[in-house]
Amino acid sequence: MKKEIENTQLFGSIRQLIEENRQQVAVAVNATITALYWQVGKKINQEILQNNRAEYGKQIVAALSQQLTKEYGKGWGEKQLRHCMRFAEVFPDEQIVYTLCRQLSWSHLRLIMFLDDPLKREFYIEMCKLEKWSFRTFRDRVNSMLY
């Protein structure tokens, strides 16, 4: 009987370690991917702004999307590249981006970046962090016009 209790406690503590580390890995992967999206958006924005022509920018994004999709798969379509560009435009400060990447998922940030009012964005960012809202909860709060 005593062995069973010890084994149960041992199992429980190891299980907790595994779960905690899984969560840490998920946060690290999300943060890295989200930071990549920001870097991609920043590079594209710099290239397009350097040439100052909207038509040229559309061509760059379309051509780049085709090349990246061919090389890395469908996750790099034009729509995704435009999301990356918007992300870098809305959050130009790299330090803020890296902080946000560790606290919110790409799905959260994608929804936040399309909110037009900067105060509204800040409000929802803080609420997400404090309340630890899932993406679904967050989307529902935005749609219900909580702000």
Buried (B, 14 or more C-beta within 10 A) or exposed (E): EEEEEEEEEEEEEEEEEEEEEEEEEEBEEBBEBBBEBBBBBBBBBEBBEEEEEEEEBEEBBEEBBEEBBEEEEEEBBBEBBBBBBBBBEBBEEEEEBEEBBEBBBBBBBBBBBEBEEEEBBEBBBEBBBEEEBEBEEBBEBBEEEEB
